[in-house]
Amino acid sequence: MTALAPQRDGPGTAAVPGPRRRLPGMRLLGLVVALVVLVVLLVLSVMIGSTAIAPSVVWDALVGSSVGIDQFAIRDYRLPRTVVGLVVGVALGLSGALIQALTRNPLADPGILGVHAGASFAMTVAVGLLGVRDVHGYMWFAFVGALIVTLMVLAIGSTRQGSSPVVMVLAGVCVGAVLGGAREALQLTDPAAFDAMRSWNAGSTAGRALEVVWPILPLFGVALVLAVAVSGSLNAMALGDEMAVAQGVRLGRTRVLAIIALTLLAGGATAIAGPIGFVGLMVPHVARWIVGPNQRWIFAYSAVLGAVLLLASDVLGRLVIRPGEIPVGVVTAFVGAPVLIVLARRKKASGL
């Protein structure tokens, strides 16, 4: 019997059996729907807080010149928080998709592989030992810490037969635990210096000013360009290194660019909002379930769905114990922990 020829989405795209092929029109429609949901969540994020504010007041605060308590809350607190949630969600979703594609490991994400822990530890050193208090200073420590831990985990997980997903996850968990303990020890040496970092350690978008976001946006832009540039090569690498080389992919160059992109994204997101876990794990799985193994579509969906998940979690955290609130990092952990258990118990979490 003659085997059915695999279908392709285009050059550099992994072979996909016919029944699993997604039509480009359906993919585009799904992306539009996700964008509409994102817009709705952006509006809700501005409206919902310790007290609800009417849409007319929100509109007046955004485009008008009225001055009042509600207008002040929207312009100086809720709007910056919403922008932070949008930017961090995009960064976490896309960095998770990148690291899963690079390692070919469906259980990889910046948190599990220790990237958040590396960025957090480096920022703790900067604040506690070096006295750095400005985001323009400590964000570079976050990037360096994220890069070092990423390289460490990739090196530990590499064998003669290639990268081992199991060893990589174990290495990331171990490195993250060690750095987490060291971070806590440093904070105990001078509790007063780290009081301002308590909400940051929990992973939160509350109280973040837009001045924290602007310096990092150009770096995120570079990371987005790099992610688009390596998406086709990562599609080919999903078939195996030998097949990718046969298709003309430069493995070293692709890996270096992907590592730079995910480090900028994960390190920058951690510098802004603190360690927020599970977003980079869940979102790429949902994206692959919707669009299949094409990394170009996975990256697009992961960026949008990452923002959707983070904003939805942030809004939910404000409603659960209103007028108080739960940090978004805690909400995503409650949602993500059961998902991780389900993924770990499945023989194939999703195709890579």
N, C-alpha and C positions, 0 to 999 in steps of 0.2 A: 504494500500500500504506500502511495506517495505521500510524504509528509506535507502538511499545509505550509506554505511559505509565510514567514512572519511579516506582519505589516509594520510600517514605520510612519512616524509623523514628519520625518524630514531628516536631513543630514545630522549625524551625531546623536540620534535619538535611539534609546534602547528598544530592542525588538519587543513587540507587544502582540500577543495572540489576538486574532480577529474579534472574538466575542467581547474582549475587554476594551476594544478601541472606543475612545470618547470622541464624539463629533466636535470640531472646533466651535460650531455655533452654540452647542450646549455648554461648552466650557465658558465661552464668553458670556452667555446668559447667566450662568451661575456666578461669575465674577461681578456682573452688574448687580445682581441681587445682593451679594455680599457687601458691595459698596453702598447700596441703599440702606441696608441694616446698619452699616457703619455711620452713615449720616444721621440716622435716627438716634443712635447711641450718643453721638456727639451732642445732639440737642438735649437729650435726657441728662447727660453729664453736666451740662450747664444749668439745667433747671432744678436738679435734685440735690439736696444737701440736708443739713439739719432742719431746714424749713424749705418747703416747695415755693418756687417763684413762678408766677404766671408767665406764659409765653410772650404776652404783650410787653411785660416788664423786661424780659430777657432781650427782646428785639430792641427796645428803647435803649437799654444799656449798651448794646453792641453798636448801634448806628446813631443813637441820639446823643444829646449832651446833658441829660438830666443827671442830677447829683442826689444821691440818697443812700440809705443803708443797703438796699437790694442792689442798686447799680454798683456800689463799691464792692460788694461781695462777688458779683459776677465778673467785673473787670479785673479785680486784683487777686481773686482767689480761685473762682471756679473756672474761668476761661484758661488761665495758665495751667491749672490742674488737668483740664481736658486736653490741651495741646501736649502736655507731658505724657499723658496716657496714650495718645495717638502715636507719638514718636517712639516711645519705649515699646509699645505693642508691636509696631512694624519691625523694629530692630530685633526683638526677641524671636518673633515668628520666623523672620528671614534667617537669623543666625542659627536657629534650630534646624531649618531645612538645609542650610549649608553644611553643618557639621554631620548631619545624617547622611547626606550625599557623599561627603568627603570620606567618611569612615565606613560607609556602607553598613551602618549599624542603626536599626530602627529604634533602639533604646537610647540613642545618644541625644543629649541636649546640653546647652552650656552649663546648666546646674549640675547634672549628673556627672559630667566629665570634669567638674572642678573649676570651670572657667570663672563662674561667679565667685567661688571661694578665693581664687587667685586675685581677682580684682578687689574683692573686699579686704583681703589681708594687706594688699599693697596700699590701699587707701587708709587702713588703720595705722600702718607704719607712718604714712605721710602725715596724718593728723596727730597721732600720739607722740611720735618720736621726733618728727621734724618740724612740728608746729604749723603745718600747712592748713589753712582754713578756707582758701578760695578755690572754687571749682576749676578755675583756669590752671591751678597748680596740681590739685590732687587727681584730676581726670586723667592726666598723663600717667600717674602711678597706677590707676585702674587699668589702662591699656597695657602697660608693661607687665603687670601682674597677670592679666588675662592671657597675654601672649606666652609668657613663660610656662604657665600651667598647661596651656594647650599643647605646646611643644613637648613638655614632659610626658603628658598622657599619650600623645601620638607615638612618642619614642618607646615608652614602656609597652604599648599595645602592639608594636611592630614585631613580627617574627620573620623567619626566613621564608615562610609561605605567604607572607603579606600581613595585613593588619588583622588582629584578632578582636572581634567585637566584645567577647566576654572579658578578655584581659583588659581591654580598654575601659569598659564600664567599671570593673573592679579597681583599676588604677585611679580612675577619676573619683570614685567614692572614697578611696583611701587618702588620696592627696587632699580632697576637699575636707575630710574629717580632721586631718592633721592641721591644715591651715585654719580651719574653723576654731580648733582648740587654741592654737597660737594667737588667733585674733582675740578670743575671749580673755586669754591671759594678759595680753597687752592692755586691754580695756580696763582690767581690774587694777592695773598699776596706777592709773590716774582717772578715776571715774568722772571727775568734773570735766575733763577735756573731751570726754566722749558722750556727754549728756545730749549734745545736739545730734548725735548719730544714732540715737535709740530708734526713732521712727525710720531712719534710713536702713538700719539693720533688719527691720521687719519687712522691708520692701514696700514702699509707699509712694504715692504721687501727691500726697497732701503737702501743702506748704512749699512746693517747688515753684520758683519764679521763672519767668521766661528767660531771664538772664542766664540761667543754668543751661538752657537748651541751645541758645544761639551759637556758642562756641563749638558745640559738638555736631551741629547740623551739617557743616561742610564735610566732616569726616564720614558721616552717614551717607552723604551723597557719593563720596568716593567708594564706599563699600557697596552701594547699590550698583554703581557702574561695574565694579569688579565682579559682582554676583552675576550680572547679565552676561559679562564677557566669558565667564567660565561655565555657564549653564550647559552649553552644547558639549563641551569637553567632559563634564560630569555625567552627561547622558551616556557618552561612549564608555566612560570608565565603569559604569554600572554593569557592563558586559564582561569586565575583567581587564586587567592591565595590559595583557598581551593583545587583546582585541582592540583596545583603545590605541595602543601604539601602532597597530596595523592600519588604523584609520587616520593616523597622522597626529594624534594627540601628544603633546609634550607634557608628560606626567609631572615632572618636577615643577615646571612653570605653573601648571594648573593648581597643584597643591599649595604652592606658595601664595598665589593670588587668593585662593579660597581661604587660607588661614588668615591672611591679612584682613580680608573682608569680614570674616566672622569675629575676629578679635576686635576690630573697630566697632562692630555692632554690639557684641556682648559686653565689651568693656565700657563703651559709651552708655549703654542702657543701665549698667550697674552703677556707673558714676552718677547718673541722674537720679535714679529711683531706688537704688539698693538692689540686693539679690532677690529677684522674683523668679521663682522656679516653675517648672512644668509647662509654661507657655510654649517654649521651644520644643518640648516633647510632644504635646498633644496636637498642636496646629498642623505640622507637616503630615501627620497621619491622616487627619481629616482631608487635607489637600490632596494627598495621593488617592484616598478613597474616592474623591470626586473626579479627579482629572487623569488618574493613571500615573505612570512613572516618568512622564516628560518633565524634566527639571525646570524648564522655562515657565510652564504653567504652575508647577508646584511653588516656585519662588513667588510668583504673582499672588497666588491664593494665600500663601503663608504670610505674606506681608499684610494683606487686608484682614485675614482671619485672626492674626495675632493682635491687631488693634481692636478688632471686635471683641475678642475674649478678654483682653485687659480692661477695656472700658466697661464691658458688661460686669466683670468681677468688681471693678471699682464702684459702680453704681449699686450693685448688690451689697457691698460692704457698708455703704452709707445707709441702707434701708433696714438691715437685719437688727441692729440695736439702736435705732434712731431715738434720740438725737445724737447719740454717739456713733462711732463707726469702727469698722474692722479694716486694718491695712490690706491693700489689694494683694500683697504677697501671701497673707494668711488665707485669703479666699481662694486664690489659685492653687495653694497647697491642698486645701480641703477637696477641691475638684480634681486635682491632678493625681493625688495619691491612689485613689481607686482605679484610675485609668492606667497608671503604671503597673499595678498589680495584675490587671487584666492582660496588658501587653506582655508582661513577663511570663504569664501562664500559657500564652499561645505559642505554638511552634513557629508560626510565621506571623509576626505582628502586622506587617504589610510589606509588599514587595519593594525591594530597592534595586 
